[in-house]
Each structure stands twice: as C-alpha cells, then as structure tokens.
C-alpha cells in the first residue's frame, strides 16, 4: 500500500523479515554468522571505526540477501520452469551476496592481522 503510515510500512517490513527467517536458509545462516561476528569484535576490541565498518557490512549482507530472495521469488512466480535469463538473474543475486561475504572474511583477516601485529 503506497503512502501507508509509517507504522504500517514497518509491519510490512517485519513481515518480510519473518518470511525470510522462516523460508530462506541462506538468510538464517547469515543471521547465525552475525553472533560470532559480534563476539569476534568483542574479543578483539577494535577501535569504533572497525565496529562501524563490520556492522555496516553485516547489515549489507543481510539486506542484499533479502533483495536476492525477493528477486528469486519474483523470478519463480514469473517463470516456474528453467529459463537461462532467470538463472542468470538468480546467480547474479547470489554472487552479490558472495562478494559481500568474501569482503567480510577479508575484513576479519585484516582485524586479526591488526590485532596480532599490534598496529592501528
């Protein structure tokens, strides 16, 4: 519903989150990765800028996964049978999540390197 009140739009968004948690294994896996990621930050105790960077990256991964799930749901509705363009769209969405996930791993490695090197 376009131009709905803010509280109603928040309800729609929460419904989308619940749906992703219930129906998307990748989203659940990424949510589960946030907990060790936060524990990792708490253990390393990096400067605030690193916390901000990692938190933004975690949010981006979850947001892109939600967008990927939306694209896949629409693609499946529009073309339930295999179609090479639909496969390309789905693969591209998955690749976007992979790029962010690999970036998260690279940042974790940099944080560990910084921690053990004692550098700023």
N, CA, C and O atoms as CSV, one atom per row, in Angstrom:
chain,resi,resn,atom,element,x,y,z
A,1,UNK,N,N,0.838,-1.176,0.000
A,1,UNK,CA,C,0.000,0.000,0.000
A,1,UNK,C,C,0.891,1.251,0.000
A,1,UNK,O,O,1.531,1.573,1.001
A,2,UNK,N,N,0.915,1.926,-1.113
A,2,UNK,CA,C,1.749,3.120,-1.240
A,2,UNK,C,C,1.220,4.225,-0.335
A,2,UNK,O,O,0.013,4.393,-0.165
A,3,UNK,N,N,2.153,4.965,0.235
A,3,UNK,CA,C,1.838,6.089,1.122
A,3,UNK,C,C,1.117,5.670,2.399
A,3,UNK,O,O,0.405,6.472,3.003
A,4,UNK,N,N,1.297,4.428,2.807
A,4,UNK,CA,C,0.714,3.961,4.071
A,4,UNK,C,C,1.459,4.643,5.220
A,4,UNK,O,O,2.592,5.095,5.052
A,5,UNK,N,N,0.816,4.712,6.383
A,5,UNK,CA,C,1.517,5.296,7.537
A,5,UNK,C,C,2.774,4.496,7.878
A,5,UNK,O,O,2.890,3.313,7.561
A,6,UNK,N,N,3.702,5.178,8.528
A,6,UNK,CA,C,4.988,4.565,8.868
A,6,UNK,C,C,4.819,3.266,9.648
A,6,UNK,O,O,5.523,2.293,9.378
A,7,UNK,N,N,3.907,3.236,10.603
A,7,UNK,CA,C,3.729,2.033,11.417
A,7,UNK,C,C,3.293,0.853,10.553
A,7,UNK,O,O,3.691,-0.284,10.802
A,8,UNK,N,N,2.476,1.125,9.541
A,8,UNK,CA,C,2.012,0.036,8.665
A,8,UNK,C,C,3.152,-0.459,7.781
A,8,UNK,O,O,3.292,-1.661,7.556
A,9,UNK,N,N,3.961,0.465,7.284
A,9,UNK,CA,C,5.106,0.061,6.466
A,9,UNK,C,C,6.105,-0.735,7.301
A,9,UNK,O,O,6.742,-1.661,6.798
A,10,UNK,N,N,6.241,-0.373,8.576
A,10,UNK,CA,C,7.119,-1.138,9.472
A,10,UNK,C,C,6.571,-2.553,9.665
A,10,UNK,O,O,7.341,-3.508,9.766
A,11,UNK,N,N,5.266,-2.687,9.715
A,11,UNK,CA,C,4.661,-4.027,9.816
A,11,UNK,C,C,4.952,-4.856,8.569
A,11,UNK,O,O,5.241,-6.048,8.664
A,12,UNK,N,N,4.876,-4.222,7.399
A,12,UNK,CA,C,5.188,-4.937,6.158
A,12,UNK,C,C,6.648,-5.406,6.177
A,12,UNK,O,O,6.952,-6.536,5.796
A,13,UNK,N,N,7.534,-4.531,6.620
A,13,UNK,CA,C,8.956,-4.877,6.678
A,13,UNK,C,C,9.193,-6.022,7.657
A,13,UNK,O,O,9.964,-6.936,7.368
A,14,UNK,N,N,8.534,-5.975,8.813
A,14,UNK,CA,C,8.719,-7.065,9.786
A,14,UNK,C,C,8.155,-8.367,9.245
A,14,UNK,O,O,8.680,-9.441,9.541
A,15,UNK,N,N,7.100,-8.285,8.461
A,15,UNK,CA,C,6.554,-9.491,7.824
A,15,UNK,C,C,7.575,-10.072,6.842
A,15,UNK,O,O,7.717,-11.290,6.735
A,16,UNK,N,N,8.286,-9.188,6.125
A,16,UNK,CA,C,9.331,-9.647,5.216
A,16,UNK,C,C,10.476,-10.319,5.956
A,16,UNK,O,O,10.998,-11.335,5.498
A,17,UNK,N,N,10.872,-9.762,7.098
A,17,UNK,CA,C,11.922,-10.384,7.910
A,17,UNK,C,C,11.479,-11.752,8.419
A,17,UNK,O,O,12.236,-12.721,8.356
A,18,UNK,N,N,10.251,-11.823,8.922
A,18,UNK,CA,C,9.746,-13.122,9.418
A,18,UNK,C,C,9.699,-14.146,8.287
A,18,UNK,O,O,10.050,-15.309,8.483
A,19,UNK,N,N,9.273,-13.719,7.124
A,19,UNK,CA,C,9.205,-14.628,5.977
A,19,UNK,C,C,10.593,-15.130,5.599
A,19,UNK,O,O,10.773,-16.316,5.320
A,20,UNK,N,N,11.572,-14.234,5.590
A,20,UNK,CA,C,12.943,-14.642,5.253
A,20,UNK,C,C,13.488,-15.613,6.293
A,20,UNK,O,O,14.136,-16.601,5.947
A,21,UNK,N,N,13.229,-15.333,7.556
A,21,UNK,CA,C,13.701,-16.243,8.612
A,21,UNK,C,C,13.054,-17.619,8.486
A,21,UNK,O,O,13.696,-18.639,8.737
A,22,UNK,N,N,11.801,-17.640,8.102
A,22,UNK,CA,C,11.064,-18.895,8.009
A,22,UNK,C,C,11.402,-19.672,6.741
A,22,UNK,O,O,11.454,-20.901,6.761
A,23,UNK,N,N,11.632,-18.957,5.635
A,23,UNK,CA,C,11.698,-19.623,4.333
A,23,UNK,C,C,13.071,-19.634,3.658
A,23,UNK,O,O,13.268,-20.360,2.684
A,24,UNK,N,N,14.011,-18.848,4.154
A,24,UNK,CA,C,15.295,-18.714,3.461
A,24,UNK,C,C,16.439,-19.231,4.324
A,24,UNK,O,O,16.840,-18.579,5.288
A,25,UNK,N,N,16.961,-20.400,3.976
A,25,UNK,CA,C,18.067,-20.996,4.740
A,25,UNK,C,C,19.309,-20.098,4.715
A,25,UNK,O,O,20.013,-19.988,5.718
A,26,UNK,N,N,19.576,-19.464,3.587
A,26,UNK,CA,C,20.751,-18.589,3.497
A,26,UNK,C,C,20.626,-17.416,4.469
A,26,UNK,O,O,21.603,-17.039,5.115
A,27,UNK,N,N,19.443,-16.844,4.574
A,27,UNK,CA,C,19.250,-15.713,5.488
A,27,UNK,C,C,19.444,-16.163,6.934
A,27,UNK,O,O,20.065,-15.456,7.728
A,28,UNK,N,N,18.915,-17.336,7.277
A,28,UNK,CA,C,19.106,-17.858,8.638
A,28,UNK,C,C,20.584,-18.101,8.917
A,28,UNK,O,O,21.064,-17.803,10.010
A,29,UNK,N,N,21.307,-18.637,7.944
A,29,UNK,CA,C,22.741,-18.878,8.112
A,29,UNK,C,C,23.478,-17.568,8.336
A,29,UNK,O,O,24.348,-17.481,9.202
A,30,UNK,N,N,23.135,-16.556,7.565
A,30,UNK,CA,C,23.809,-15.263,7.710
A,30,UNK,C,C,23.472,-14.601,9.046
A,30,UNK,O,O,24.328,-13.952,9.648
A,31,UNK,N,N,22.240,-14.760,9.508
A,31,UNK,CA,C,21.867,-14.241,10.834
A,31,UNK,C,C,22.710,-14.950,11.900
A,31,UNK,O,O,23.193,-14.322,12.842
A,32,UNK,N,N,22.880,-16.268,11.737
A,32,UNK,CA,C,23.675,-17.028,12.706
A,32,UNK,C,C,25.149,-16.610,12.665
A,32,UNK,O,O,25.846,-16.728,13.673
A,33,UNK,N,N,25.628,-16.129,11.530
A,33,UNK,CA,C,27.018,-15.680,11.427
A,33,UNK,C,C,27.223,-14.330,12.120
A,33,UNK,O,O,28.346,-13.989,12.490
A,34,UNK,N,N,26.157,-13.569,12.294
A,34,UNK,CA,C,26.273,-12.268,12.957
A,34,UNK,C,C,26.713,-12.440,14.414
A,34,UNK,O,O,27.522,-11.658,14.913
A,35,UNK,N,N,26.190,-13.446,15.089
A,35,UNK,CA,C,26.514,-13.649,16.512
A,35,UNK,C,C,28.010,-13.879,16.718
A,35,UNK,O,O,28.622,-13.166,17.513
A,36,UNK,N,N,28.629,-14.858,16.026
A,36,UNK,CA,C,30.074,-14.996,16.200
A,36,UNK,C,C,30.840,-13.763,15.729
A,36,UNK,O,O,31.899,-13.445,16.272
A,37,UNK,N,N,30.312,-13.072,14.726
A,37,UNK,CA,C,30.964,-11.855,14.273
A,37,UNK,C,C,30.998,-10.795,15.366
A,37,UNK,O,O,32.009,-10.117,15.551
A,38,UNK,N,N,29.898,-10.656,16.084
A,38,UNK,CA,C,29.859,-9.698,17.194
A,38,UNK,C,C,30.758,-10.144,18.343
A,38,UNK,O,O,31.421,-9.323,18.976
A,39,UNK,N,N,30.774,-11.453,18.606
A,39,UNK,CA,C,31.670,-11.971,19.650
A,39,UNK,C,C,33.133,-11.755,19.261
A,39,UNK,O,O,33.967,-11.434,20.108
A,40,UNK,N,N,33.432,-11.930,17.993
A,40,UNK,CA,C,34.777,-11.689,17.462
A,40,UNK,C,C,35.192,-10.238,17.712
A,40,UNK,O,O,36.308,-9.972,18.160
A,41,UNK,N,N,34.289,-9.308,17.419
A,41,UNK,CA,C,34.581,-7.894,17.667
A,41,UNK,C,C,34.782,-7.620,19.153
A,41,UNK,O,O,35.695,-6.892,19.542
A,42,UNK,N,N,33.919,-8.212,19.979
A,42,UNK,CA,C,34.042,-8.002,21.427
A,42,UNK,C,C,35.381,-8.536,21.937
A,42,UNK,O,O,35.996,-7.940,22.822
A,43,UNK,N,N,35.828,-9.658,21.378
A,43,UNK,CA,C,37.103,-10.247,21.796
A,43,UNK,C,C,38.277,-9.374,21.365
A,43,UNK,O,O,39.197,-9.134,22.147
A,44,UNK,N,N,38.244,-8.893,20.104
A,44,UNK,CA,C,39.348,-8.086,19.589
A,44,UNK,C,C,39.352,-6.659,20.145
A,44,UNK,O,O,40.412,-6.048,20.281
A,45,UNK,N,N,38.198,-6.140,20.458
A,45,UNK,CA,C,38.030,-4.769,20.940
A,45,UNK,C,C,38.724,-3.752,20.037
A,45,UNK,O,O,39.574,-2.986,20.493
A,46,UNK,N,N,38.358,-3.748,18.758
A,46,UNK,CA,C,38.994,-2.783,17.845
A,46,UNK,C,C,38.432,-1.377,18.085
A,46,UNK,O,O,37.446,-1.211,18.802
A,47,UNK,N,N,39.067,-0.372,17.480
A,47,UNK,CA,C,38.519,0.985,17.571
A,47,UNK,C,C,37.104,1.051,16.979
A,47,UNK,O,O,36.701,0.190,16.196
A,48,UNK,N,N,36.379,2.074,17.366
A,48,UNK,CA,C,34.977,2.235,16.974
A,48,UNK,C,C,34.781,2.202,15.460
A,48,UNK,O,O,33.762,1.696,14.989
A,49,UNK,N,N,35.714,2.720,14.703
A,49,UNK,CA,C,35.569,2.737,13.250
A,49,UNK,C,C,35.490,1.320,12.681
A,49,UNK,O,O,34.760,1.079,11.720
A,50,UNK,N,N,36.231,0.389,13.263
A,50,UNK,CA,C,36.166,-1.009,12.824
A,50,UNK,C,C,34.811,-1.604,13.167
A,50,UNK,O,O,34.234,-2.335,12.363
A,51,UNK,N,N,34.293,-1.295,14.363
A,51,UNK,CA,C,32.947,-1.753,14.732
A,51,UNK,C,C,31.942,-1.258,13.697
A,51,UNK,O,O,31.112,-2.026,13.212
A,52,UNK,N,N,32.019,0.010,13.367
A,52,UNK,CA,C,31.080,0.587,12.408
A,52,UNK,C,C,31.194,-0.103,11.052
A,52,UNK,O,O,30.183,-0.451,10.442
A,53,UNK,N,N,32.414,-0.299,10.586
A,53,UNK,CA,C,32.632,-0.946,9.300
A,53,UNK,C,C,32.039,-2.353,9.274
A,53,UNK,O,O,31.353,-2.723,8.322
A,54,UNK,N,N,32.303,-3.127,10.311
A,54,UNK,CA,C,31.813,-4.506,10.355
A,54,UNK,C,C,30.285,-4.541,10.487
A,54,UNK,O,O,29.628,-5.356,9.839
A,55,UNK,N,N,29.728,-3.673,11.311
A,55,UNK,CA,C,28.269,-3.648,11.464
A,55,UNK,C,C,27.573,-3.247,10.162
A,55,UNK,O,O,26.545,-3.819,9.800
A,56,UNK,N,N,28.137,-2.266,9.466
A,56,UNK,CA,C,27.562,-1.879,8.170
A,56,UNK,C,C,27.666,-3.036,7.183
A,56,UNK,O,O,26.723,-3.302,6.437
A,57,UNK,N,N,28.793,-3.718,7.175
A,57,UNK,CA,C,28.957,-4.853,6.273
A,57,UNK,C,C,27.975,-5.977,6.600
A,57,UNK,O,O,27.398,-6.575,5.691
A,58,UNK,N,N,27.779,-6.269,7.884
A,58,UNK,CA,C,26.798,-7.288,8.273
A,58,UNK,C,C,25.399,-6.902,7.792
A,58,UNK,O,O,24.666,-7.736,7.259
A,59,UNK,N,N,25.037,-5.636,7.983
A,59,UNK,CA,C,23.717,-5.170,7.538
A,59,UNK,C,C,23.595,-5.260,6.019
A,59,UNK,O,O,22.540,-5.629,5.502
A,60,UNK,N,N,24.666,-4.925,5.303
A,60,UNK,CA,C,24.641,-5.018,3.841
A,60,UNK,C,C,24.449,-6.456,3.370
A,60,UNK,O,O,23.682,-6.712,2.442
A,61,UNK,N,N,25.135,-7.379,4.000
A,61,UNK,CA,C,24.993,-8.788,3.617
A,61,UNK,C,C,23.537,-9.224,3.807
A,61,UNK,O,O,22.951,-9.845,2.920
A,62,UNK,N,N,22.962,-8.898,4.955
A,62,UNK,CA,C,21.566,-9.285,5.218
A,62,UNK,C,C,20.609,-8.598,4.241
A,62,UNK,O,O,19.676,-9.224,3.737
A,63,UNK,N,N,20.842,-7.308,3.974
A,63,UNK,CA,C,19.962,-6.575,3.061
A,63,UNK,C,C,20.047,-7.125,1.639
A,63,UNK,O,O,19.029,-7.279,0.965
A,64,UNK,N,N,21.259,-7.418,1.188
A,64,UNK,CA,C,21.413,-7.954,-0.169
A,64,UNK,C,C,20.810,-9.353,-0.257
A,64,UNK,O,O,20.247,-9.719,-1.288
A,65,UNK,N,N,20.922,-10.135,0.808
A,65,UNK,CA,C,20.284,-11.454,0.815
A,65,UNK,C,C,18.764,-11.317,0.722
A,65,UNK,O,O,18.110,-12.089,0.021
A,66,UNK,N,N,18.209,-10.336,1.428
A,66,UNK,CA,C,16.763,-10.097,1.335
A,66,UNK,C,C,16.369,-9.697,-0.088
A,66,UNK,O,O,15.364,-10.178,-0.610
A,67,UNK,N,N,17.153,-8.824,-0.715
A,67,UNK,CA,C,16.873,-8.441,-2.101
A,67,UNK,C,C,17.017,-9.630,-3.046
A,67,UNK,O,O,16.220,-9.792,-3.969
A,68,UNK,N,N,18.034,-10.461,-2.816
A,68,UNK,CA,C,18.214,-11.662,-3.626
A,68,UNK,C,C,17.006,-12.593,-3.486
A,68,UNK,O,O,16.531,-13.159,-4.470
A,69,UNK,N,N,16.527,-12.740,-2.275
A,69,UNK,CA,C,15.346,-13.591,-2.052
A,69,UNK,C,C,14.120,-13.022,-2.763
A,69,UNK,O,O,13.307,-13.773,-3.302
A,70,UNK,N,N,13.989,-11.699,-2.763
A,70,UNK,CA,C,12.863,-11.067,-3.458
A,70,UNK,C,C,12.941,-11.313,-4.963
A,70,UNK,O,O,11.937,-11.631,-5.600
A,71,UNK,N,N,14.129,-11.164,-5.520
A,71,UNK,CA,C,14.317,-11.407,-6.961
A,71,UNK,C,C,14.001,-12.860,-7.290
A,71,UNK,O,O,13.327,-13.144,-8.280
A,72,UNK,N,N,14.487,-13.780,-6.461
A,72,UNK,CA,C,14.231,-15.202,-6.720
A,72,UNK,C,C,12.741,-15.522,-6.639
A,72,UNK,O,O,12.228,-16.284,-7.458
A,73,UNK,N,N,12.041,-14.948,-5.662
A,73,UNK,CA,C,10.604,-15.215,-5.533
A,73,UNK,C,C,9.852,-14.697,-6.755
A,73,UNK,O,O,8.990,-15.391,-7.294
A,74,UNK,N,N,10.172,-13.488,-7.192
A,74,UNK,CA,C,9.515,-12.947,-8.393
A,74,UNK,C,C,9.864,-13.764,-9.629
A,74,UNK,O,O,8.999,-14.025,-10.465
A,75,UNK,N,N,11.115,-14.165,-9.752
A,75,UNK,CA,C,11.538,-14.950,-10.912
A,75,UNK,C,C,10.800,-16.287,-10.947
A,75,UNK,O,O,10.361,-16.729,-12.009
A,76,UNK,N,N,10.663,-16.927,-9.791
A,76,UNK,CA,C,9.955,-18.208,-9.738
A,76,UNK,C,C,8.475,-18.047,-10.076
A,76,UNK,O,O,7.873,-18.930,-10.687
A,77,UNK,N,N,7.893,-16.916,-9.677
A,77,UNK,CA,C,6.489,-16.668,-10.000
A,77,UNK,C,C,6.321,-16.443,-11.502
A,77,UNK,O,O,5.401,-16.979,-12.121
A,78,UNK,N,N,7.209,-15.654,-12.073
A,78,UNK,CA,C,7.087,-15.311,-13.484
A,78,UNK,C,C,7.453,-16.458,-14.415
A,78,UNK,O,O,6.858,-16.605,-15.483
A,79,UNK,N,N,8.418,-17.263,-14.022
A,79,UNK,CA,C,8.896,-18.353,-14.884
A,79,UNK,C,C,9.241,-19.560,-14.033
A,79,UNK,O,O,10.401,-19.745,-13.664
A,80,UNK,N,N,8.229,-20.403,-13.708
A,80,UNK,CA,C,8.487,-21.565,-12.842
A,80,UNK,C,C,9.427,-22.599,-13.481
A,80,UNK,O,O,10.124,-23.327,-12.773
A,81,UNK,N,N,9.443,-22.659,-14.800
A,81,UNK,CA,C,10.334,-23.585,-15.494
A,81,UNK,C,C,11.703,-22.939,-15.658
A,81,UNK,O,O,11.846,-21.722,-15.536
A,82,UNK,N,N,12.710,-23.766,-15.938
A,82,UNK,CA,C,14.060,-23.228,-16.132
A,82,UNK,C,C,14.087,-22.287,-17.331
A,82,UNK,O,O,13.549,-22.587,-18.396
A,83,UNK,N,N,14.719,-21.158,-17.127
A,83,UNK,CA,C,14.977,-20.227,-18.224
A,83,UNK,C,C,16.367,-19.642,-17.981
A,83,UNK,O,O,16.678,-19.236,-16.861
A,84,UNK,N,N,17.208,-19.594,-19.023
A,84,UNK,CA,C,18.593,-19.143,-18.817
A,84,UNK,C,C,18.701,-17.714,-18.270
A,84,UNK,O,O,19.614,-17.427,-17.496
A,85,UNK,N,N,17.796,-16.821,-18.653
A,85,UNK,CA,C,17.864,-15.452,-18.130
A,85,UNK,C,C,17.455,-15.396,-16.661
A,85,UNK,O,O,18.008,-14.618,-15.885
A,86,UNK,N,N,16.494,-16.216,-16.289
A,86,UNK,CA,C,16.098,-16.292,-14.879
A,86,UNK,C,C,17.256,-16.865,-14.070
A,86,UNK,O,O,17.563,-16.375,-12.983
A,87,UNK,N,N,17.895,-17.900,-14.601
A,87,UNK,CA,C,19.053,-18.491,-13.912
A,87,UNK,C,C,20.160,-17.454,-13.755
A,87,UNK,O,O,20.803,-17.387,-12.707
A,88,UNK,N,N,20.385,-16.650,-14.782
A,88,UNK,CA,C,21.419,-15.610,-14.698
A,88,UNK,C,C,21.069,-14.580,-13.619
A,88,UNK,O,O,21.941,-14.155,-12.861
A,89,UNK,N,N,19.809,-14.183,-13.552
A,89,UNK,CA,C,19.381,-13.213,-12.536
A,89,UNK,C,C,19.583,-13.778,-11.129
A,89,UNK,O,O,20.084,-13.087,-10.241
A,90,UNK,N,N,19.192,-15.033,-10.935
A,90,UNK,CA,C,19.348,-15.671,-9.629
A,90,UNK,C,C,20.825,-15.827,-9.264
A,90,UNK,O,O,21.218,-15.570,-8.126
A,91,UNK,N,N,21.629,-16.244,-10.222
A,91,UNK,CA,C,23.062,-16.415,-9.972
A,91,UNK,C,C,23.728,-15.075,-9.653
A,91,UNK,O,O,24.620,-15.005,-8.808
A,92,UNK,N,N,23.294,-14.023,-10.328
A,92,UNK,CA,C,23.863,-12.699,-10.065
A,92,UNK,C,C,23.532,-12.229,-8.656
A,92,UNK,O,O,24.377,-11.647,-7.976
A,93,UNK,N,N,22.298,-12.482,-8.217
A,93,UNK,CA,C,21.924,-12.126,-6.847
A,93,UNK,C,C,22.753,-12.889,-5.833
A,93,UNK,O,O,23.215,-12.321,-4.843
A,94,UNK,N,N,22.941,-14.170,-6.081
A,94,UNK,CA,C,23.763,-14.978,-5.178
A,94,UNK,C,C,25.217,-14.503,-5.194
A,94,UNK,O,O,25.885,-14.508,-4.160
A,95,UNK,N,N,25.702,-14.093,-6.366
A,95,UNK,CA,C,27.072,-13.602,-6.469
A,95,UNK,C,C,27.249,-12.304,-5.677
A,95,UNK,O,O,28.304,-12.084,-5.083
A,96,UNK,N,N,26.233,-11.448,-5.663
A,96,UNK,CA,C,26.309,-10.203,-4.889
A,96,UNK,C,C,26.477,-10.507,-3.404
A,96,UNK,O,O,27.268,-9.859,-2.719
A,97,UNK,N,N,25.739,-11.486,-2.914
A,97,UNK,CA,C,25.878,-11.891,-1.511
A,97,UNK,C,C,27.264,-12.481,-1.272
A,97,UNK,O,O,27.885,-12.209,-0.245
A,98,UNK,N,N,27.747,-13.280,-2.208
A,98,UNK,CA,C,29.072,-13.880,-2.074
A,98,UNK,C,C,30.166,-12.815,-2.019
A,98,UNK,O,O,31.086,-12.918,-1.207
A,99,UNK,N,N,30.076,-11.802,-2.868
A,99,UNK,CA,C,31.076,-10.735,-2.873
A,99,UNK,C,C,31.135,-10.056,-1.500
A,99,UNK,O,O,32.221,-9.826,-0.967
A,100,UNK,N,N,29.982,-9.740,-0.938
A,100,UNK,CA,C,29.956,-9.114,0.382
A,100,UNK,C,C,30.471,-10.065,1.461
A,100,UNK,O,O,31.172,-9.642,2.379
A,101,UNK,N,N,30.128,-11.336,1.353
A,101,UNK,CA,C,30.587,-12.309,2.345
A,101,UNK,C,C,32.101,-12.473,2.303
A,101,UNK,O,O,32.746,-12.564,3.347
A,102,UNK,N,N,32.668,-12.513,1.103
A,102,UNK,CA,C,34.123,-12.606,0.978
A,102,UNK,C,C,34.799,-11.340,1.499
A,102,UNK,O,O,35.886,-11.399,2.073
A,103,UNK,N,N,34.156,-10.212,1.297
A,103,UNK,CA,C,34.667,-8.957,1.854
A,103,UNK,C,C,34.669,-9.019,3.374
A,103,UNK,O,O,35.607,-8.544,4.015
A,104,UNK,N,N,33.630,-9.599,3.950
A,104,UNK,CA,C,33.568,-9.747,5.411
A,104,UNK,C,C,34.712,-10.624,5.913
A,104,UNK,O,O,35.321,-10.327,6.941
A,105,UNK,N,N,35.000,-11.693,5.195
A,105,UNK,CA,C,36.113,-12.568,5.584
A,105,UNK,C,C,37.435,-11.799,5.488
A,105,UNK,O,O,38.284,-11.912,6.373
A,106,UNK,N,N,37.607,-11.027,4.427
A,106,UNK,CA,C,38.836,-10.243,4.269
A,106,UNK,C,C,38.991,-9.230,5.402
A,106,UNK,O,O,40.097,-9.023,5.901
A,107,UNK,N,N,37.913,-8.611,5.801
A,107,UNK,CA,C,37.974,-7.645,6.908
A,107,UNK,C,C,38.286,-8.361,8.214
A,107,UNK,O,O,39.031,-7.834,9.041
A,108,UNK,N,N,37.732,-9.545,8.415
A,108,UNK,CA,C,38.051,-10.316,9.623
A,108,UNK,C,C,39.537,-10.662,9.656
A,108,UNK,O,O,40.170,-10.590,10.709
A,109,UNK,N,N,40.092,-11.036,8.506
A,109,UNK,CA,C,41.529,-11.342,8.435
A,109,UNK,C,C,42.350,-10.086,8.744
A,109,UNK,O,O,43.349,-10.160,9.460
A,110,UNK,N,N,41.936,-8.944,8.210
A,110,UNK,CA,C,42.653,-7.696,8.489
A,110,UNK,C,C,42.583,-7.337,9.969
A,110,UNK,O,O,43.563,-6.870,10.550
A,111,UNK,N,N,41.423,-7.556,10.572
A,111,UNK,CA,C,41.289,-7.284,12.005
A,111,UNK,C,C,42.202,-8.193,12.820
A,111,UNK,O,O,42.863,-7.741,13.755
A,112,UNK,N,N,42.238,-9.467,12.465
A,112,UNK,CA,C,43.144,-10.386,13.163
A,112,UNK,C,C,44.595,-9.971,12.965
A,112,UNK,O,O,45.379,-9.969,13.914
A,113,UNK,N,N,44.954,-9.622,11.739
A,113,UNK,CA,C,46.314,-9.183,11.450
A,113,UNK,C,C,46.655,-7.964,12.303
A,113,UNK,O,O,47.718,-7.909,12.921
A,114,UNK,N,N,45.759,-7.002,12.333
A,114,UNK,CA,C,45.975,-5.793,13.122
A,114,UNK,C,C,46.127,-6.141,14.598
A,114,UNK,O,O,46.989,-5.592,15.284
A,115,UNK,N,N,45.309,-7.034,15.074
A,115,UNK,CA,C,45.331,-7.415,16.490
A,115,UNK,C,C,46.675,-8.051,16.866
A,115,UNK,O,O,47.277,-7.687,17.876
A,116,UNK,N,N,47.135,-8.992,16.057
A,116,UNK,CA,C,48.358,-9.726,16.395
A,116,UNK,C,C,49.631,-8.955,16.039
A,116,UNK,O,O,50.709,-9.266,16.545
A,117,UNK,N,N,49.508,-7.956,15.174
A,117,UNK,CA,C,50.657,-7.117,14.842
A,117,UNK,C,C,50.754,-5.919,15.774
A,117,UNK,O,O,51.785,-5.250,15.847
A,118,UNK,N,N,49.640,-5.658,16.499
A,118,UNK,CA,C,49.613,-4.520,17.415
A,118,UNK,C,C,49.614,-3.183,16.693
A,118,UNK,O,O,50.026,-2.167,17.253
A,119,UNK,N,N,49.150,-3.186,15.444
A,119,UNK,CA,C,49.137,-1.961,14.652
A,119,UNK,C,C,47.768,-1.291,14.736
A,119,UNK,O,O,46.792,-1.924,15.139
A,120,UNK,N,N,47.692,-0.043,14.366
A,120,UNK,CA,C,46.447,0.724,14.375
A,120,UNK,C,C,45.856,0.722,13.031
A,120,UNK,O,O,44.798,1.315,12.821
